């Protein structure tokens, strides 16, 4: 797997890039693990657990970032690179440091002085060129750009050091060992050594070099009463499972089978191979791996989920119902698992299953309304059941989430015509229509009608 070190110096990049520019991976087991491993850290940060999200991004670089708000984005490459759950907790603690310290909000404070240098150099450079000294003007422009960049990078390095210290504080106050934070930085340091420290200009990096970060943190982290706290074996087991299934899902199948060869009969190997075979289009082999998982743990909701998903996507929705129904029940109606169950009910094309599908999917979107696929499935089953009005409302919800403002506005207005005025659903449809219309009015070029 390719691994890129952000800035060739360190990961954990504080980056104001929109998550929509990258692919988000949603998995019930992974999200439950993130929630549990981050909960004590979020509380130590004085933040509301309901407001903080840890989101997995399909990107093989070793990186994590915040982009404003209270959402932390973790790259799949970081999970693959981490040795244990405690290392991931160290990363989350660092990113919570950025959130708690308001670094994204304050980023303008670092950009403004750099922008001033850049503008001044531009004015002087253009003036020199206009005066008949093009080489001198070009030199001024180049020097100004370098100075501005250096000013901004110096600012971000201070922010990163501050987030390290704040993250270490959250680890200490939550009773979580900071060993993982230190060992992960040492892992990054080894990457720097492999690249060659002589090839890295520390002043051209957005982060301090890993050796400097380790030196600054070690005494504080080792002084924590939690430093020698043994890791939670249950959490470590969950991490190993998530890491295996993630590799099976995102990595090249050959790489997965090389890491988890068929003679390996561990749960992790079965998990990774189930996803790898499924991804490769070998449903029988995938089902055999899922069967081995269920034999090891007959009532594990996530093992039942992968079996149901394999059967559903192999064109066997009726056979998928039993494992997906049990997985939904055992996971306490996890919205993601329930959505797959609802999809299977619809895929049977049996009208007798539609009322249950509507019930399951309505519960799913009630608990997690940020799932376009769930809204799509709900719209599909409403349409199949003859409820055109609510099919339009579900379509409006889906379109709004995916940025299709034209469809959102059109569908929401259509739903309003069939709903009782001022009812809850009518008001929701009105909100979607107004928001979509405002977005199109604010960006007329983007939504200009094609002739």
C-alpha positions in Angstrom: 0.0 0.0 0.0 1.3 3.4 -0.9 2.0 5.7 2.1 2.7 9.3 1.8 4.0 11.4 4.6 2.3 14.8 4.6 5.0 17.4 3.9 7.5 14.5 4.1 7.8 15.3 7.8 4.7 14.2 9.7 1.1 13.3 9.4 -1.9 14.5 11.3 -2.2 17.5 9.0 -4.5 20.2 10.0 -6.2 20.9 6.8 -9.1 23.1 5.8 -10.1 20.9 2.9 -13.7 19.8 2.5 -14.4 16.2 3.3 -16.6 16.0 0.2 -13.5 16.1 -1.9 -12.6 12.7 -0.7 -14.4 9.4 -0.4 -16.0 8.8 3.0 -16.2 5.1 4.2 -19.1 4.2 6.4 -19.1 1.0 8.4 -21.1 0.3 11.5 -18.4 -1.6 13.3 -15.7 1.0 12.6 -17.9 3.9 13.7 -18.8 2.1 16.9 -15.1 1.6 17.6 -14.3 5.2 16.9 -17.1 6.3 19.2 -16.0 4.2 22.1 -12.3 4.9 21.8 -12.8 8.7 21.5 -15.5 9.1 24.2 -13.2 9.6 27.2 -11.1 12.0 25.2 -14.1 14.0 24.1 -15.3 14.3 27.6 -11.8 15.4 28.8 -11.8 18.0 26.1 -15.1 19.4 27.5 -16.9 18.7 24.3 -20.3 17.1 23.7 -20.0 13.5 22.5 -23.1 14.0 20.4 -21.4 16.9 18.6 -18.1 15.2 17.8 -17.7 12.8 14.9 -14.8 10.6 13.8 -15.1 9.9 10.1 -13.1 7.4 8.0 -11.7 8.6 4.7 -10.7 6.3 1.9 -7.1 7.5 1.4 -4.0 5.5 1.8 -1.8 8.3 3.2 -1.0 8.4 6.9 -3.1 11.4 7.8 -5.9 12.8 9.9 -7.3 16.3 10.0 -10.1 18.6 11.1 -11.8 21.0 8.7 -13.7 23.2 11.0 -16.6 22.2 13.3 -16.1 19.2 15.5 -15.5 16.4 13.0 -12.2 14.5 12.8 -11.3 12.8 9.6 -9.0 9.8 9.8 -7.5 8.3 6.6 -7.7 4.6 6.0 -3.9 4.6 5.5 -3.5 5.7 9.1 -5.5 2.8 10.4 -3.4 0.4 8.3 -0.2 2.0 9.6 -1.2 2.0 13.3 -0.1 -1.0 15.4 -2.9 -0.8 18.0 -5.9 1.1 19.2 -3.9 3.3 21.6 -2.0 4.8 18.7 -5.2 5.8 17.0 -6.4 7.3 20.3 -3.2 9.4 20.3 -4.1 10.7 16.9 -7.7 11.5 17.9 -6.4 13.3 21.0 -4.2 15.5 18.9 -7.0 16.4 16.5 -9.3 17.1 19.5 -6.5 19.5 20.5 -7.0 21.4 17.3 -10.8 21.4 17.8 -10.6 22.6 21.4 -8.0 25.2 20.6 -10.0 26.6 17.7 -7.1 26.3 15.2 -9.2 26.1 12.1 -11.1 29.2 13.1 -7.9 31.0 14.0 -6.1 29.9 10.7 -6.8 33.3 9.3 -4.5 34.8 11.9 -1.6 33.0 10.3 -2.7 33.6 6.8 -3.1 37.4 7.1 0.6 38.3 7.8 1.7 35.9 5.1 -0.8 37.5 2.7 0.6 40.9 3.6 4.1 39.8 2.7 2.9 38.3 -0.6 1.0 41.4 -1.6 3.9 43.7 -0.8 6.4 41.6 -2.8 3.9 41.5 -5.7 3.7 45.3 -5.7 7.4 45.8 -5.5 8.1 43.1 -8.1 5.7 44.5 -10.6 7.1 48.0 -10.1 10.6 46.7 -10.7 9.5 45.0 -13.9 7.7 48.1 -15.1 10.9 50.1 -14.4 12.8 47.9 -16.8 14.4 45.5 -14.4 12.5 42.2 -15.1 15.1 39.9 -13.5 15.1 42.0 -10.3 11.3 42.0 -10.3 11.1 38.2 -10.7 13.6 37.9 -7.8 11.4 40.0 -5.6 8.3 38.1 -6.5 10.1 34.7 -5.8 11.6 35.9 -2.5 8.2 37.3 -1.4 6.5 34.0 -2.1 9.1 32.1 -0.1 8.9 34.5 2.8 5.1 34.4 2.8 5.1 30.6 2.8 7.7 30.5 5.5 5.7 32.8 7.7 2.5 30.7 7.3 4.3 27.3 7.9 5.9 28.7 11.0 2.4 29.5 12.3 1.1 26.0 11.5 4.1 24.4 13.3 3.2 26.3 16.4 -0.4 25.2 16.1 0.7 21.5 15.7 3.0 21.7 18.8 0.1 23.3 20.7 -2.3 20.5 19.6 0.3 17.9 20.7 0.4 19.4 24.2 -3.4 19.7 24.4 -3.9 16.2 23.1 -1.4 14.8 25.8 -3.5 16.7 28.4 -6.7 15.1 27.2 -5.0 11.6 27.3 -3.9 12.3 30.9 -7.2 13.6 32.1 -9.2 10.8 30.5 -7.0 8.1 32.0 -5.8 6.9 28.6 -2.1 6.1 28.1 -0.1 8.4 25.9 2.3 5.6 24.9 0.4 5.3 21.6 1.0 8.9 20.8 4.7 8.6 21.3 5.1 5.3 19.5 3.1 6.6 16.5 5.4 9.6 16.3 8.4 7.2 16.4 6.8 5.3 13.5 6.7 8.5 11.6 10.2 9.3 12.6 11.3 6.0 11.0 9.6 7.1 7.8 11.6 10.3 7.9 14.8 8.4 8.4 13.9 6.2 5.4 13.4 9.3 3.3 16.6 10.9 4.6 16.6 13.7 7.1 19.1 15.6 5.1 16.5 15.8 2.3 14.0 17.5 4.6 14.0 21.2 5.3 12.4 21.5 8.8 11.4 25.1 8.0 9.5 24.1 4.9 7.2 21.7 6.8 3.7 22.4 8.1 4.6 20.3 11.2 7.6 20.0 13.5 9.8 17.0 12.7 8.8 13.9 14.6 11.9 13.8 16.7 11.2 17.3 18.0 7.6 16.4 18.8 8.8 13.3 20.7 11.3 15.3 22.6 8.7 17.9 23.6 6.1 15.3 24.7 8.0 12.5 26.3 8.5 13.9 29.8 4.8 15.1 30.0 3.4 11.9 28.7 5.6 9.6 30.9 4.7 11.7 34.0 1.0 10.9 33.5 -0.5 8.4 36.0 -2.1 6.7 33.0 1.1 6.1 31.2 1.5 2.5 32.3 -2.3 1.7 32.1 -2.8 -1.5 30.3 -4.7 -1.2 27.0 -8.3 -2.4 27.0 -8.1 -5.9 25.5 -11.6 -5.6 24.1 -10.8 -2.4 22.3 -7.6 -3.9 20.9 -9.5 -6.9 19.6 -12.0 -4.6 17.9 -9.2 -2.6 16.3 -7.6 -5.7 14.9 -10.9 -6.8 13.3 -11.5 -3.3 11.9 -8.0 -3.1 10.5 -8.4 -6.5 8.8 -11.8 -5.8 7.2 -10.6 -2.4 6.1 -7.6 -3.9 4.3 -9.9 -6.4 2.7 -12.2 -3.6 1.5 -9.7 -1.0 0.3 -6.5 -2.8 -0.6 -5.8 -4.7 -3.8 -7.0 -8.3 -3.2 -3.6 -9.7 -4.0 -2.1 -7.6 -1.2 -4.8 -8.8 1.2 -4.3 -12.4 0.3 -0.5 -11.9 0.8 -1.0 -10.5 4.2 -3.8 -13.0 5.2 -3.0 -16.2 3.2 -5.6 -18.9 3.1 -3.7 -21.1 5.6 -4.3 -18.4 8.1 -7.5 -19.4 9.9 -7.7 -16.6 12.3 -10.8 -14.5 12.6 -8.9 -11.5 11.2 -7.9 -13.5 8.1 -11.4 -14.7 7.5 -12.7 -11.2 7.8 -10.1 -9.7 5.5 -10.6 -12.4 2.9 -14.4 -12.2 3.0 -14.2 -8.6 1.9 -11.4 -9.2 -0.6 -13.2 -12.1 -2.3 -16.5 -10.2 -2.3 -14.8 -7.1 -3.8 -13.2 -9.3 -6.4 -16.4 -10.9 -7.6 -16.1 -14.3 -6.0 -19.3 -14.6 -4.0 -18.9 -18.3 -3.1 -15.4 -17.8 -1.7 -16.6 -14.7 0.1 -19.6 -16.6 1.6 -17.3 -19.4 2.7 -15.2 -16.9 4.7 -18.3 -15.3 6.2 -19.6 -18.8 7.1 -16.3 -19.4 9.0 -16.8 -16.2 10.9 -20.3 -17.0 11.9 -19.2 -20.5 13.0 -16.6 -18.8 15.3 -19.2 -16.3 16.7 -22.8 -17.2 15.6 -24.4 -14.1 17.0 -21.9 -11.4 16.1 -23.9 -8.7 14.3 -21.0 -7.6 12.1 -20.3 -11.2 10.9 -24.0 -11.6 10.1 -23.9 -8.3 8.4 -21.1 -9.3 5.9 -22.8 -12.6 5.2 -26.1 -10.8 4.4 -24.3 -8.2 2.3 -22.6 -10.9 0.3 -25.8 -12.8 -0.3 -27.7 -9.6 -1.2 -25.1 -8.4 -3.7 -24.8 -11.9 -5.2 -28.5 -11.6 -6.2 -29.9 -13.6 -3.3 -31.9 -11.0 -1.3 -34.3 -13.6 0.2 -31.4 -15.6 1.7 -29.9 -12.3 3.0 -33.0 -11.5 5.1 -32.3 -13.8 8.0 -28.7 -12.8 8.7 -29.5 -9.1 8.1 -32.6 -9.1 10.3 -30.6 -10.7 13.2 -27.7 -8.3 12.6 -30.1 -5.4 12.9 -31.6 -6.7 16.1 -28.3 -7.6 17.7 -26.8 -4.2 16.8 -29.7 -2.4 18.4 -30.9 -1.2 15.0 -27.6 0.2 13.9 -28.7 2.6 11.1 -26.2 1.4 8.6 -27.0 -2.3 9.1 -30.7 -1.5 9.1 -30.3 0.3 5.8 -28.8 -2.8 4.2 -31.6 -4.9 5.7 -34.2 -2.5 4.3 -32.5 -2.7 0.9 -32.7 -6.5 1.0 -36.4 -6.4 1.9 -37.0 -4.1 -1.2 -34.8 -6.3 -3.4 -37.0 -9.3 -2.9 -39.7 -7.4 -4.9 -42.3 -8.9 -2.6 -44.9 -6.3 -1.7 -45.5 -8.2 1.5 -42.0 -7.0 2.6 -42.5 -3.4 1.8 -44.2 -2.3 5.1 -41.3 -3.8 7.1 -38.9 -2.1 4.8 -40.6 1.3 5.4 -40.5 0.8 9.1 -36.8 -0.2 9.2 -35.7 2.6 6.9 -37.7 5.2 8.7 -36.0 4.2 11.9 -32.7 4.3 10.2 -33.0 7.9 8.9 -34.5 9.0 12.2 -31.2 8.0 13.9 -28.9 8.9 11.1 -30.3 11.4 8.6 -26.9 12.0 6.9 -27.1 8.8 4.8 -28.1 9.4 1.1 -28.4 5.7 0.4 -30.9 5.2 3.2 -33.0 8.1 1.8 -32.8 6.6 -1.7 -34.0 3.2 -0.5 -36.8 4.8 1.5 -37.9 6.8 -1.6 -37.8 3.6 -3.6 -40.0 1.6 -1.3 -42.5 4.5 -1.0 -42.6 4.7 -4.8 -43.2 0.9 -5.0 -45.9 1.2 -2.4 -47.7 3.9 -4.3 -47.0 6.8 -1.8 -45.7 9.3 -4.4 -45.7 12.2 -2.0 -43.4 10.7 0.6 -41.3 9.2 -2.3 -40.7 12.8 -3.4 -39.8 13.9 0.1 -37.3 11.1 0.5 -35.8 12.0 -2.9 -35.6 15.7 -1.8 -33.7 14.6 1.3 -31.3 12.5 -0.7 -30.7 15.2 -3.3 -30.1 17.8 -0.6 -27.4 15.6 0.9 -25.7 14.9 -2.4 -25.7 18.6 -3.5 -28.3 18.1 -6.3 -30.1 21.3 -5.5 -32.4 21.3 -8.6 -33.7 17.9 -7.8 -34.0 18.8 -4.1 -36.1 21.9 -4.8 -38.3 20.2 -7.4 -39.0 17.1 -5.3 -39.6 19.1 -2.1 -42.1 21.4 -3.8 -43.9 18.3 -5.3 -44.0 16.7 -1.8 -45.5 19.9 -0.3 -48.5 19.7 -2.7 -49.5 16.3 -1.4 -48.8 16.9 2.3 -51.1 18.5 4.9 -50.1 22.2 5.2 -48.0 23.0 8.3 -47.5 19.3 9.1 -44.0 18.2 10.2 -43.3 16.6 6.8 -44.7 19.7 5.0 -42.4 22.0 7.0 -39.4 19.8 6.3 -40.2 19.8 2.6 -40.5 23.6 2.7 -37.1 23.9 4.5 -35.4 21.8 1.9 -37.0 23.8 -1.0 -36.0 27.1 0.5 -32.4 26.0 1.3 -32.0 24.6 -2.3 -33.4 27.7 -3.8 -31.1 30.0 -1.7 -28.1 27.9 -2.7 -29.0 28.2 -6.4 -29.7 32.0 -6.1 -26.3 32.5 -4.4 -24.5 30.5 -7.1 -26.3 31.4 -10.3 -23.4 30.4 -12.6 -23.1 27.0 -11.0 -26.8 26.3 -11.5 -27.4 28.1 -14.8 -29.9 26.2 -16.9 -28.4 24.4 -19.9 -30.0 25.2 -23.2 
